[in-house]
Amino acid sequence: VSIGMHTQGMTLEQSEKMFRDHAFSDPGNARQQAARGAYDPAYLNYTLGKLMIRKLRADWVAKQPGAARMSDPRKYWQAFHDKFLSYGGPPIPLVRKAMLGDGGSLL
């Protein structure tokens, strides 16, 4: 939302709708999150973290035995998230190193 609002002309109303439709937020929460995306300069950190976690997940799944033959990598997602969350809350690059054995590419 923050990127869409600041670089692609997304309106506050469109942002609210996105939170309602894709994050299943109630109208009050959607409005609050949309406003936060517009005014909080640190909001981008959520997007950056999400992208880093998705990349880590894709790299971790690719290393699992038999993953290349599977048509749906989501079958590994539960195991990934259980392992990811077992580390608590350290910075994502440290979790990446622990899970994959190297720092690798973060994005």
N, C-alpha and C positions, 0 to 999 in steps of 0.2 A: 504494500500500500504506500509506504513512504516513498519508494522509488517511483511508483506510478504518479504520485501526487507532485513530486518535485521535478520529474524529468519528462513525463508523458502527458501532463495536463489533466490527470484524474482529479475529479472534484471530490469534495468532502462527502457529498451525497453518494457518489459512486463508490467511494471507499467504505462507507457505512453498509451499502448493499453487498459489497464483497464480503465483509465480515459476517453479515447475516446469512448469505447464501453459501459461502464456502467454509466458514468456521462455525456456522450454526449458532452464532451469538444472538442473544436477545437484543431488541432495539436499543436499549440503554447502554449495554456493553459495547455494541457495535459503534454507536456514536462516540463513546469515550475512547475506544481504540483508534477510530479514524482521526479524532482530534489529536490524540497522542502521536500518531504517525505524521501529522502535519506540523506539530510544534516541538516535539522532543528530539533534539539533535542526536541523542544516543539511540534512538529507535532503530537505526540502521544496524546496530549490533545484533538485534534479533535475527534479521535477515542474514547477516554474515554467519552467525552461528548455525542457522538452519542449513545454509549452503555447505558449510564445513561438515556438519553431521551427515547430510545426504551423500557427500563425496566419500566420507569414511564408510558409510553403510555400503555403498556400491563397491568400494575397494575390498571391504571385509567379505562381502558376499562372494565376490569373484574369486577369493582365495579358498572358499569352502569346497571340500571334495564333492564332485558331481555337479557343481553349480553351472558349469558351462553347458551341461546337457539338459538343464532344467528350463522349461519354457516360462516359468513364472518365478522370478527371484524373490518375490514377496514371501515365499514359504520359509525363507531364512530370517525374515525381519524380526520375528518374536525373539529368536535366539540372539540376534544382534542387539536388540534393545535391552534384553535382560543383561547381557554382558556390558553394554555401554553404561547402563545405570548402576551396575555393581561397583563402578569406580567412584561414585559419589559426584562431586562437582568440580573437579580440577579443570584447568583450561583444556579445550578440545585437542590442541596439539599434543598434550601429554597423554590423553586417553588414546589418541591415534597411535602414538609410539608404543603404548602398552598393548594395544590390540593387534597391531600389525608388525611390530618389531622395528619399525623405522618411522621417521617423521613424514616421509613422502610428500606428495603434493596436497596442500590443504584445500585447494579449490579446483 
